[in-house]
């Protein structure tokens, strides 16, 4: 569904450009979103490690859906640019979390096959996406090409978040995953997480946590 939505979005974006007079602002937003998405990968890994898979996943699903809603309802290039940055941050983070999920649930011997299998939908969406985009434009507008996924995607993502949480609780019950109380006060926790999210800590600890995924 992410591949399908992306293929449709890439085919209707030109119509969004034509609606606004200052189209170059949208191109700038595309570049900015790519940079921000790349920079945020290490903090995302840290969030997954501290909060958990389900919580981090739902957080960035919310960012992704917020971006889609802003794009679909914007009235100018500035609104579109803001929505596109939010959309891309969420989109890139979701794919990163799914990569971590594939790495967690596959052995080293079969991991290349698992990643290859997970990206096979792009073969189909390369052909289906333009047809679906053309249908959206013929029946409604480019706004609904984005907005429709604001209704569809929660039903796609929520089951996976449930799976993440269910198996986390199962691991707790079996004693595989143990999380003891830190005993810190609110102020101590604030200072602790500031140190956890500094650049040096992110570069060292996140790479150690997800070495294969990040490489």
BELHU-V525941 format. One record per residue. N is the residue number from 1. RES is the residue in one letter. NEAR is the number of other C-alpha atoms within 12 Angstrom. Layout:
N:RES:NEAR, N:RES:NEAR
This chain:
1:X:27, 2:X:34, 3:X:27, 4:X:30, 5:X:37, 6:X:32, 7:X:28, 8:X:36, 9:X:39, 10:X:26, 11:X:29, 12:X:33, 13:X:35, 14:X:20, 15:X:23, 16:X:36, 17:X:26, 18:X:16, 19:X:20, 20:X:21, 21:X:15, 22:X:18, 23:X:23, 24:X:19, 25:X:23, 26:X:31, 27:X:23, 28:X:20, 29:X:27, 30:X:27, 31:X:18, 32:X:23, 33:X:28, 34:X:24, 35:X:17, 36:X:25, 37:X:30, 38:X:23, 39:X:19, 40:X:28, 41:X:35, 42:X:35, 43:X:33, 44:X:39, 45:X:40, 46:X:32, 47:X:29, 48:X:30, 49:X:27, 50:X:22, 51:X:20, 52:X:27, 53:X:35, 54:X:31, 55:X:26, 56:X:30, 57:X:40, 58:X:32, 59:X:27, 60:X:36, 61:X:38, 62:X:27, 63:X:29, 64:X:39, 65:X:38, 66:X:33, 67:X:32, 68:X:41, 69:X:29, 70:X:29, 71:X:39, 72:X:34, 73:X:27, 74:X:26, 75:X:19, 76:X:23, 77:X:30, 78:X:25, 79:X:26, 80:X:38, 81:X:35, 82:X:33, 83:X:35, 84:X:45, 85:X:35, 86:X:33, 87:X:42, 88:X:41, 89:X:37, 90:X:36, 91:X:41, 92:X:33, 93:X:39, 94:X:40, 95:X:31, 96:X:34, 97:X:40, 98:X:32, 99:X:32, 100:X:34, 101:X:30, 102:X:26, 103:X:28, 104:X:22, 105:X:17, 106:X:20, 107:X:15, 108:X:15, 109:X:11, 110:X:15, 111:X:21, 112:X:18, 113:X:16, 114:X:22, 115:X:27, 116:X:16, 117:X:16, 118:X:22, 119:X:22, 120:X:16, 121:X:21, 122:X:21, 123:X:16, 124:X:16, 125:X:25, 126:X:23, 127:X:18, 128:X:22, 129:X:28, 130:X:24, 131:X:21, 132:X:30, 133:X:34, 134:X:25, 135:X:19, 136:X:26, 137:X:24, 138:X:14, 139:X:13, 140:X:17, 141:X:24, 142:X:33, 143:X:32, 144:X:33, 145:X:40, 146:X:44, 147:X:30, 148:X:26, 149:X:33, 150:X:31, 151:X:18, 152:X:20, 153:X:29, 154:X:25, 155:X:16, 156:X:18, 157:X:31, 158:X:20, 159:X:16, 160:X:24, 161:X:28, 162:X:20, 163:X:18, 164:X:28, 165:X:22, 166:X:17, 167:X:20, 168:X:23, 169:X:20, 170:X:15, 171:X:15, 172:X:15, 173:X:13, 174:X:11, 175:X:12, 176:X:12, 177:X:14, 178:X:13, 179:X:17, 180:X:9, 181:X:8, 182:X:10, 183:X:11, 184:X:13, 185:X:11, 186:X:11, 187:X:11, 188:X:13, 189:X:15, 190:X:13, 191:X:14, 192:X:18, 193:X:20, 194:X:17, 195:X:16, 196:X:24, 197:X:25, 198:X:18, 199:X:18, 200:X:15, 201:X:21, 202:X:28, 203:X:24, 204:X:20, 205:X:24, 206:X:31, 207:X:22, 208:X:18, 209:X:25, 210:X:28, 211:X:18, 212:X:21, 213:X:27, 214:X:22, 215:X:15
